Amino acid sequence: MAQLVTIPFSRRFYAPLLSLATLLHLSCIAACVILPLFLSYASQSFWITANSYIEQPSVTYRREFILFFDGVALSESGAKSKSFSFTWASDARFNAGRANRSVVVKSYDVDNNWDGIVDTVSISGRVPCSSSEIITTVRGVFTFDANLQNRVRLSPPAAAFVETSVPSVVSLIRYRLLNLVNDFVLHQDNTVPPPEYSFLVDLGPPFQLNFKNGTFPLIWDQLRSDYISRSVRMAAKPVQISWLPQPTSSLIQSPSQSTLFQAGQNDFVFSMKLRIPPATIQYQPGVAETLKSAWIQYFSLAGLITAILWPTWRWMIIHQVVRTHVIADRTPGHHPGAFKGHAF
């Protein structure tokens, strides 16, 4: 004869409802259900109130700027004779009365990894100067459009404030070239609300350089303090500042080797690279993300606790550590109250 199916005999363990064995059995079930909830809640990460992720902001240069230059003019003997200052901006009406000193500013974008997001913005400029003039301080504001599009959909204000002075004014070295390297990073004073409530973020009015009838109403300190007061903003972080006595090359070129402009012997040239690294965005997770994180912790702890408690309780019952009434099947599947098996 061929063996077709094997069915083992079962031993069934019974206990009265009002007994120690039943009480321990219900306690084991309750522990497997309730204990993971308390442990996951006590870990302080069950109901997350803040989370973070990494995203590189999508930044576009508006080609809107204002530059402030301070300098000194030397006499024939080389001594400091007088100071001068002037301003140049992207607004043609603002520059109309400054035709005697026409500043040239050009820029280009670089996408290093071809992912459609700008990685570096390079801005270069040429300031006409006489042989006796020295630029000692450069301040500028360049405005951008920035967007976050992954978990948080936000358009924070983006402006790069640049301020630097020559290393030593006493020596009066004729500095003719300024190289700047900055990281354009995201600053957050507060955690951003959940994605479905992003409209509640107080970004303030759009940051723009408002040139009214060819005039600029704000001074430098007021302009910067107004921008820094915003809770979420892009800001330029200086990485490298280099003042050189003279340009290393009279031609300022883009990566494609196309000439942006040609600098004269006495011209002051500045070049700024604005790198845009990935930012760590702090945000409040939405309801779905919060529940997902909570239940993942709960079920992982529940599985671990059940894998420990239930085999232990089963061993105690089988080996009669807790006394119960044992009934063994006389035929496969037979137990009190069951139907009688069919006999051929």
C-alpha positions, 0 to 999 in steps of 0.5 A, a space after each residue: 500500500 502507498 502512503 498518501 497523507 499523514 495526519 498526526 494525533 493531537 493533544 488538546 490542553 483545556 482549562 476552566 475559564 476561572 483558572 490560573 492557566 486561562 489568566 496567563 493565556 489571556 495575559 500573554 495575548 494582551 502582552 503581544 498586543 499592548 506591550 509593543 504599543 507602549 515600547 514604541 511610544 516610549 522610544 519617542 519616535 513612535 509619533 514623529 513630529 519632525 523629519 528631514 530629507 536631502 534635496 538640491 534646490 532648483 535655482 535660476 538666476 534672475 539677472 537682477 543685481 545691485 553693486 556697491 563699490 568703495 575705493 581710494 584714489 592715490 596721488 602722484 606720490 602714491 599717498 591716499 588722496 581721497 575716497 570715492 564710491 559708486 553704485 551699479 545695478 541691472 536697472 538701465 534707468 538707475 545707471 543712466 546718470 553713471 555713463 562715465 563708469 560703465 560696469 559690465 556684468 555677465 553670467 553663465 550657469 553650469 550643470 555638472 551632472 546633466 540632471 537639469 538642475 543648475 550646480 554652479 552660477 558664475 558671475 563676472 564683472 569689469 569695473 573701469 578704473 584709472 591708474 590711480 584708483 583702487 577698489 577697496 570694498 565690494 558689496 552686492 546683491 544678486 537675486 534668484 528664483 529657488 524651488 523645492 519640489 520633492 516632499 516639500 513644495 516651496 519657493 523660498 526667497 533667494 538672494 546672494 549677499 556678498 561683502 568683502 574688503 581688501 586685506 589691508 588698506 594701509 599698504 594700498 596695494 593696487 588690487 585689480 582682481 577679486 575671486 569669490 567662491 560661495 555656497 548658496 545654501 538653504 537656511 531654516 529658522 523653523 520646521 516647514 509644515 507638512 506638504 499639504 499645509 505648505 501654504 502656511 509657511 510665512 515667506 514674507 513678500 517676494 524679495 525683489 530689488 525695486 528700482 522706482 523711477 531709476 532710484 533705489 530707496 533702500 540702503 545696504 544695511 536695511 536691505 540685508 536686515 530685511 532679508 535675514 529676518 525671513 524664516 526660510 531663505 537661500 543665503 550665500 556662505 563664503 568659502 574662498 575670497 582672493 584679492 590679487 594685484 592684477 588679473 592673471 589673464 586679460 580675457 574672462 572666459 566661460 567654460 565653453 571658452 567663449 569670451 565674456 569680456 576683455 579687461 583693460 590694464 587698470 580695470 578692476 575685475 571680480 569673479 564669483 562662483 556660486 555653488 548650489 549644494 544639496 540642502 537638508 530640509 527639516 519638515 513636519 511629516 503629514 498624517 500618512 507618513 506619521 502613521 506609516 512610521 508609527 505602525 512600522 515600529 509597532 508591528 516590528 516590535 509586536 513580531 519580536 515580542 510574539 516570537 519570544 512570549 508565545 513559544 515560551 508559553 507553549 512550552 510551559 503548557 506542553 510540559 505542564 508547568 502550568 497545570 491543564 487538562 490534556 485530551 489526546 485524539 483517539 483518531 486523527 482530528 477527533 476531539 470532544 464535540 467533533 463529528 464522527 469520522 466516516 467509515 467505509 
